[in-house]
Amino acid sequence: MTDSTRPEGTRTAAALLVDCLATQGATRIFTVPGESFLAVLDALPDRPEIDVVTCRQEGGVTFMACADGTMTGRPGIAFVTRGPGATNASIGVHVAHQDSQPMILFVGDVARGAQGREGFQEVDFPAFFAPICKWAARIDDPARIPEYIARAYAVAISGRPGPVVLALPEDMLVEQVPAALAPRPQVLRPAQAVCPDALATLFDLIADAASPIAIIGGAGWNAKAREYFQQFAERIGLPVATAFRRQDAIAPTSPVYAGNLGYGPNPKLVERVKNADLVIAVGARLGEATTDGYEVPTLEHPGQTLVHIHPDPEELGRVYRTDLALCCAMDEFAECAALWEDEAIIPFDAGAEAHAEWLAWSTPHPSDAAMDLAACVAAMREALPADTMICNGAGNFAGWWHRYWRYEAYPGQLAPTCGAMGYGVPAAVAAALRFPERTVVAVAGDGDFLMNGQELATAAQYSANLIVVVIDNGAYGTIRMHQEREYPGRVSATQLANPDFAMLGAAFGGWSARVETTEEFIAALAEAKRRSGIRLIHALTDLERIAASGATISGLRARARG
């Protein structure tokens, strides 16, 4: 319907929806366009404050939206079409859910009169997405759009942040609604104050502890939480470990930072957690990756007291036996802890000891490898600004950055805790658009890169500045490592025949280089730093050196057979 045929005093439901997004503070949406939401596409030019980023695959759309939500604390916004579009997009919904990050996915749906007939690309979206999001619904009544959008924002940012999915019947979007029907006011995260009695109990536990440790980062973490929790921990000498892929939750220069848990952690940190008499989890879910299969600490943790501080009451006591639970906002807790004075607490030496152990663990040692990834990461630390953002997907390659990179800035790490491959490049595009003044690096494995590397076309279209490092060992390395542990020497389905990634980078209009030695990597990095736009370094590595822990293929085989 054109403006000349629209009834006076009305507008389309799609225009109302876009106005609601603008009122909620949305400044960017990510999309692959579909005919099911043409009315929304038509309404967007009337809201120039909302930047529209056209992507190349719906998985890239939701990865970018998830990353954007991570960086801003407000829901990342994604629009995709029904059927294939929505199912492609589901991977990003799963990431946002397990990473506790706010996102809203809008899915163009079949017309209301066709629902239930298995029409063209029809899926029951509330049923499909319900297990992997906080709320999934369909807007059938256009008059309720302000209600649904406000509720979507409230659900996405409250408690444990996460994704919301709203289906939009295409005929609903073109209905006329009164122009006077206004968006609801901007929704803010509700205040979650700390219980003073619970906080006093926590400080009593700390005063009585001999070997405490904190595990931090996760739901609701932000710059304020980082600043105040660091002040609190440093004041009492409390060792602080970060949960899996939450390494920017505290500054690595902090004298109490003990390193990261997850895959390939410092063995001394693992022992420190096992031997702690008081474990304080702040924001972390204590998921399988962080706890090494619910073993560090164990679910019942005999001899240990567990304090769990989280913004969602449903998370507290859900998996772990919890001795003291505090349901509150992370930044509110951190500020109260930093300002709380308790003379009964004698500062611990353990924080400095744990930090020294981490420094030793995260310092590269000389290697005879032609391509020494530890030395490459060290060279990146020397060459790039401290506030560089590192974005990666899943694979053994990421272990070198987790171990040797220093995540100095917040936000400074975009990496999926659920282990989704293909996340790094889309996340880097989102980061480069959100923080154009910062250096952004996507680190990807060869298998990882080819799952969403096409989003370099999006980077080129929007003139994004990013460096891409592709680690090429000709294999699905993580699976090959497990394969050698369980079935040594019986290689199946993990070999990869790869393209020339440097030529591929050039095909997207970027500068690229192919490197096979540490020295060549350092020289290519220096050249990349002098340039702008897309810069891709194709680094060929030896599969024998399979992990940052020092594990080798031959060593895994020998151990499995022995």
N, C-alpha and C positions, 0 to 999 in steps of 0.2 A: 504494500500500500504506500503510495506516495503522499507527500505532505498535502497536495491539492485534494486528495480523496479522503484524507483522514478526518473523522468527525471533529468538530471544534471542541476544544477543551479536553482532548484526549492525547495519549501517546501509546506506543506499543509497550507490551510487557517487557520486551527485550530492552527498550530504552530505560524503563524503570529499573531493571536489574543492573544495568551498567551504572546508572546514577547511584544505586545502593552501594556498588563496589567503590565508586569514587568517594562517597560519604564515609565509607569504612577506611579510607586511606590507601586504597590500592593504587599503586603507581605503575605497575607492570603486569602484563599477563603473557603467558607462554601458550602457544597453540599450534596445532596443525588444523587448518580450516576444514570444515565439513558442511555439507548442505543442510544438516539437521539444525544448525544454529546460525543460519545466514542472517537472521534478524539481529542477532547480537553483533555480528560483524558490521552490519549496517549502522548500528547505534554507536559503535566505538569512535568513529571520527568526530562525533559531537563531544567527546570527552578527551581532548588532546593531552590532558594531564596523565592519562593512562597510556603508557608505552606498550605497543603490541609487538611481541617477538615471535616471528613465524619460524617454526622449527621443521626438521626433516623427518622425524619419527616420533610417535606419541610417547615412547619410553623416554626419549630425550626431553620432551615437554615436561613430564612430571618429575624427572630428575632435576631439571632446572628450577621448577617451582619448589621442590623440596629444599634445594640448596638456597633459594632466595628466602624461604621461610626461616631457614637456619640463620641466615645473616641478619635479617631484619627483626625477627621475633614476631612479625605479623604473618598471617598465612600467605604462602606463595599461591598464586592463582593460575590455574590451568584450564583450558577449554579443549575438548576433543569431541569427535563424533562418536556415534553409537557403534556397537558390534566390534569390528576390528580395531577401531580407534580406542575404545574403552579398554579392551583386553590388552592391547599394547601398553596402555597407560597404567595398567594395574601394578606394574613393577615399582613405579615411583610411589604409589599409594602404600605398598608394602614397606618400602624404605622409610617413608615418613612415619609410618606406624611404629616400626621397631626402633627408629631413631628418636622418637618422641618430638617430632618437628611439625609445626603448624602448616597445613596446606589445605586448599579447597579445590577439588576437581569438579568442573562442570561438564556434564556429558549430554550432548544433544540426543534426544530420544525420539522414538516413533510418535506419531500423533496419538492423542488419547483414544480416539475411536478405533484405532488399530491394535491397541495393546492386548496381549494375550493370544494373539493369532500366529505368533512366530513370524511376524512381518520381516521385511527386509532389514537385516542386521539387528534384529530385536534381541535384547537380553533383559532379564529382570534385574536391573542394576542395584536396587536396594538389597536384594538377596545375594547377588554376586559379590558386592563389595563389603557387606556387613561384617564378615570375619576379619577383615584387614583394615578397618577404619573405625573411627569413634562414632560416626553417625552417617547413615546412607539413607537418602529419601528422594522422592520425586515431587516436583512442584506442579501440581495439576491446576491449582487456582491462582491466576495471575495476581489477584488482589492480595494474596498472602506472600508475595515476593519480599517485601520489606521484613516481614517476620522471619522468613526462612533465611535470608542473608544475614540478618543480625544474629540469629541462633547459630548459623554455621560458623560465624566468627567467634562467638562465645564458646562453642564447643571446641573449636580448633585451638584456642589459646588458653583455655582454662585447665586447671588440674595438670594432668600429664598431657602436654600438647600433642597434637596428632592430626591426621587427615580427616576431612569430611568430603563426602561425594554427594552431589545433587544432580539428578537427572532432569532435563528440560524438554518436555514434549514440544516438538517443533510447531504444532498448531497453537499451543499456549503462548509461545513467544511472540506471535503476531497478533494476538488479541489486543483490543484497545482497552486501556484502563484510564480512569480519570486523571487528568494532569495534576490534580490536587493531591493525589495519593503520593505521599512523600516517603523517602527512606527513613529508617529509624536512625537515631544518633549513633555516633561511632561507639563501638563496643570496646571496652578496655578489660584487661585481665583483672579479675576480682582480687581484692586485697586478701592475703592469707597471712595473718599475723602469727607470731611465734607464741606458744604458751609459756609464760614465764616460769611456771612450776616445772614444766618439762625441761626447759633450758637449765634451770638450777640443778635438776637431777643429772643432766648431762655433765655439767661442770663438776659435780660430786664424783661421777664415774671417772672423769679425766684425772681428778686429783688423786684418786685411789689407784690409778693404773700405773703399771710399770713399763709396759711396752705398747702404747697405743699406735694406731695408724688410721689415716683417713683415706677413703676412696671416693673421688669426687667426679663431677661432670655428668650431664644428662638433662633430664626433664627440667625445663625452666631456667637452665643456667644462662647467665648473661654477664655483661662486663661488670656490672655492679657486684654480682655474686663473686666473680673472680677477684676483684679488688679487695673486698672486705674479708673474704675467706682467707686470702693470702695474708692479710694483716693479722688475723686471728691466729693462724697456724704458725706464723713466724714469731709471734709474741711468746708462744708457749713451747716452741721447738717441736711441733707435731709433724711427723713425717706425712707427706701427702702424695699418694699415688693417684693417677688418673685412670678412669675406666677406659675400656677399649675404644680407641679412636676418639677420645675426648682430651687429647693432649694439650689443647689450648685453654683448658679450664684453669690453669695456673701458669704463671710465667716460668719458663725453664730456668731463668736466672734466680728464682727464689731459693734461698739457702735451705729450704725444707722440701723442695721438690724431689721425689723419690723415684720418678719414672712412671712408665705406663704398664698397665696390666693388659691381658689379652693374649694374642698369639705371639710367641717368641719373646716373652718378657725377660728381664734380668733375673736369673735364678736366685740371686741374693734378695731381690724384692719379693719373689714368691715365698722364700723362707721367712722373710720378715712378716708377711701377712699371716702365714701359718703359725708363727710363734707369737703373734700379738695377743695380748689379753683383752684389748678393747679395739673393736673395729667400728669406725664411724663412716657410714655410707651416706653421702650427701648428693642427692640428685640421681645417682646411679641406680638402675634397676637391679644390679647384681645379676646380670644375665649370664648366659652360658659362656660367651666369649670372655667376658671380664673375669669370670671365676674359674676358667679352665674346666668347664664341665661341672660346675657347682661343687668344686673341690677346694677352691682357694678364695674364701673360706668354705667349709662344708655347710650343708643345709642346717644341720643341728649344732655345729661348731662347739663341741664340748670344750670346756675350759676357756671359752671366749665369750665376751659380752658383745652383742651386736646392737648398735644404735642405727636406726634407718630413718633418714630425713628425706621426705619426698613430698611433692605437691599434690599427689593423688592418693586419697585414702584407700582406694582399691588395690594399690600396689603394696601397701604396707602389710606385712604378714602374709602376703599371698603365696610366696615361694619359700622364703627363709623364716626360720624361727627368729622372731625379733624381740629383744629384751626391752628396748625403749623405742617407741615410734613417735616421730614428730611430723605432723602434716602441716606444711607451711610453704610459702614461697621461698625459693632458694636465696634470692637477694635479701629478703626480709630476715631470714635466719642468719645469713652471713654478716649482715650489718649488726644485728643484735649480739652475735658472738664476738665481733670485733670490739664492740663497745662495753661488753660485760667485763666487770672486774672481779676477780676471785683470787684473793691472796693465798688460798690454800693450794693453788697449783704451782708447783715448782717446775720451771722450764725444763724440758727434756733435752738430752744430748742427741737423741735418736734422729731428729730431723736433719742435723748437720751430717751425721754418719750416713744416713740414707742418701742424702744428696751427693756425698762424695762417692758412694757406690754407683750411683747413676752416672756421674761424670765419667768415671772409669769405664763403665759399660758403653756409654754413648760416644766415646772417643775412638776413632778408627785407628787400627794398627796396620803397619806395612804389610802388603800382600804381594805375591808374585803373579797375581792374576793380570792378564792383559787389560781386561776391563774390570777394575776394582770399584764396585758400586759404592762401597763405604767411602772411598776417597772421592768419588764423584759427588756424593752428598756433601762431604766436607768442603769441596770446591764451591758448591752452590751456596753454602753458608757464607763463604768468604766473598763471593761475587754479588750476591743478591741482597736487597734490603731486608732488615730484620722483620718487617711487617709483611713479607711475601706470603701469599696464600698458597698452600699446597692442597691440590685436589686429586684424589685418586679413587679408583674403583677397587676391585678385589683381585688378589693374587699375591703370590710370594714376593713379587717385586716390591710391593708396598712396605715390606718389613724393613728394608734398608732405610727408608725415610722415617718410619716409625721409630727406629732405633737411633739414627744419627742426625736427623733434622731437629732443630730447636724451634718449636712453635711459639714464637715470641708474642705475636699479636693476637687480639681477639676481635672478630673471629679470624682464625688463621689456618684451620684444618677443616676441609670439607671431604668427608670420607664416610661411607655407609657402614653403620655398625652391623647391619644384617648381611654384609658380605656380598652385595650385588655387584656383578661385573658391569662394565660400561658406564659407570657413574662419573668418572673423572673428567672427561671432556665436556659433557653437558654442564657439570657443576662449575667448571672453569669458565665456560661462556657466561653463565649467570653471574659469577663473581666478577669477571672483567667488566660486565655491564653495570653491576651494582657499585663497584669500587674502581672506576677507571684510573684513578691516581695511584693504585697499588699494583705491584708486580704479582701476576697470577701464573702459577705453574700447574699444568695437568701432568700427572705421572701415570702412565698406563703400561700394562703388559701387552704383549702382542695379541693374545686372545682377547684381553680386556678392551683394547683399543678398537678392534673391529666390530664390537657390539654397538658402539655409538659414535665411532669416529666421523661419521657423516655430518655430525653437528659442527664440524669445522666449516661447513658451508654456511651455517648460521653465524658463526664467528666472523666469517668474511663479509657476509651481507650487512652486518651491523658494525663493522670496523672495530671488532674487539681486539684488544692487545693481550696475547697470552703466549706462553712458552709451553710446548708439549714435548715431553720426554717419553719415547716409546722404548721400553725394555724388551728386547727380542731374543728369547732363548729357544724359539722354535717349538714351544710346548705349552700345554696347559700345566704350568709348573706346580701349582698347589696340588692338583689331582695326581700328577706324576709323583710327587713326593709321597703322598699317602699310598699310592700304588706300589712304590718301591718298599715301603714299610710292610705292607700286607702281602704283596705278591712279588717279591724281588725278581727283577729281570724279566718279568712277563709284561711287556709294554703293550698296552691296548688302548686305542682311541685318544691318546694324549699328545701324539705328534702333530705338529702344525707346519704346513707349507705356506709361507707368508709372502706377501707382495713386498716390493721395495717401498718401505714407508716414507723414505725421504722423497721419492718421486711423487708419492701420494700427497704429501704435504704441499709440494710445489704445485700440484694440480689444483689445490684449493686457493692458489694465489699467494702462498706463504713462502718464506725462506726456509730452507731445510738443509740438513747435513747428515751424512751417514758416518758413524764413528765405530771403531773397533778396539780402541785403547783408551785408557784413562786420560792420557795426554791429549788425544784427539777430542775427547769429550770436553775437557777444560777449554781448549781452544774454540770449539764450537759454541760453548756457553758464553764465552767472552764476545763472540761475534753476535750471538743472539741478543745479548744485553744491549748492544749498540743499535739494534734494529727495533722496529715496531711491527704491529700487526701479528699475524700468525707466524710463529717460529717453531719448527719441529726438528728435534734431534732424534735420529734413529740409532739407538745404541744396541749393538750386537753383543750378547753376553754368552758365556759358556754355561750350558745346562748343568754341567757337573757341579757347579757351585749353586745349589738349589735354594738356599735360604740364608737370610742375614744372620741366623744363629751360628753359621759355620757348617751346617749340614751339607753333605755331598752325596751324589748319587751312589758312588762306590761305597761310601761309608754306610749309607742306609742299607744297601744290599748285604754288605758284610755282617752288619748287626742283625738283620732279619734272618740270615742263613745260619748265623752262629748261635 
